[in-house]
Amino acid sequence: MSKIVYVTIAVVVVVAAVFAVYYLGFLSKPVEKVLRVGTSPDFPPFEYVDEKTGEVVGIDIDLIKAIANRLGYKVQIVSMDFDGLIPALEQGQVDVVISGMTITEERAKRVDFSIPYWKADQAIIVSKGSSFKPLKIEDLVNHTVGVQSGTTAEQLLDSYVSKGYNINVKRYSSYTLAVQDLINGRVDAVVVDSPVANTLAKKYSVEVAATITTGEEYGIAVKKGNKALLDQINKALSEILNSSEWDSIISKYMG
């Protein structure tokens, strides 16, 4: 056998060995698990876009990342309007929803909720220095009031309208737009969850006129019937809520 043939065989063997190592390594590489998280990032301090980095941040975001870390998932944030979150979950576009979402009977017919992780009420905000000082929902009669579509604030106002109260409810895809209209005088007030109202009052020229006790609780939503994922989330969530990690997350965004 010639020297050239020996060399050729040797090269083929080396190439085959390299390919085998690469191929086997590829096969043995674990597949990265991704948790697609639906959220509406206009609800500070729970989820909002950081103006410096352009990233979605907030209490909810840190919480779901902490949960995902315990479960071995990488988080993929999927931003959308609030009223599109449950449909996206139902259609399989996201795996979970975390967006300051109140657990309600109506929503629970379409999705499954985790154990509660936050308590909240509703609040009425007005422009800073405004002469309009509503103390209760009834005071909003004959006024234009902004809300975000699909929220419990919208449901609250609609319940009063259905009882005959003359409240002009103006609906927005995001609270950012509602607050802008409030500042510019296009609406007289905005109804929003109380912790968010307090955050908005620190950032914009608005103030909290009243808090309406509603006793709401936030939960993480999963697709109806996805018990396996829900059980995992509940276990991790329970651990976090009873740890110093949860205190650190709250302190980071609320001081």
Stockholm file with secondary structure:
# STOCKHOLM 1.0

chainA/1-255         MSKIVYVTIAVVVVVAAVFAVYYLGFLSKPVEKVLRVGTSPDFPPFEYVDEKTGEVVGIDIDLIKAIANRLGYKVQIVSMDFDGLIPALEQGQVDVVISGMTITEERAKRVDFSIPYWKADQAIIVSKGSSFKPLKIEDLVNHTVGVQSGTTAEQLLDSYVSKGYNINVKRYSSYTLAVQDLINGRVDAVVVDSPVANTLAKKYSVEVAATITTGEEYGIAVKKGNKALLDQINKALSEILNSSEWDSIISKYMG
#=GR chainA/1-255 SS CCHHHHHHHHHHHHHHHHHHHHHHHHHHSCCCEEEEEEECSEETTTEEECTTTCCEESHHHHHHHHHHHHHTEEEEEEECCGGGHHHHHHTTSCSEECSSCBCCHHHHTTEEECSCCEEEEEEEEEETTCSCCCCSGGGGTTSEEEEETTSHHHHHHHHHHHTTCCCEEEEESCHHHHHHHHHTTSSSEEEEEHHHHHHHHHHSSEEEEEEEEEEEEECCEEETTCHHHHHHHHHHHHHHHTSHHHHHHHHHHHC
#=GC SS_cons         CCHHHHHHHHHHHHHHHHHHHHHHHHHHSCCCEEEEEEECSEETTTEEECTTTCCEESHHHHHHHHHHHHHTEEEEEEECCGGGHHHHHHTTSCSEECSSCBCCHHHHTTEEECSCCEEEEEEEEEETTCSCCCCSGGGGTTSEEEEETTSHHHHHHHHHHHTTCCCEEEEESCHHHHHHHHHTTSSSEEEEEHHHHHHHHHHSSEEEEEEEEEEEEECCEEETTCHHHHHHHHHHHHHHHTSHHHHHHHHHHHC
//
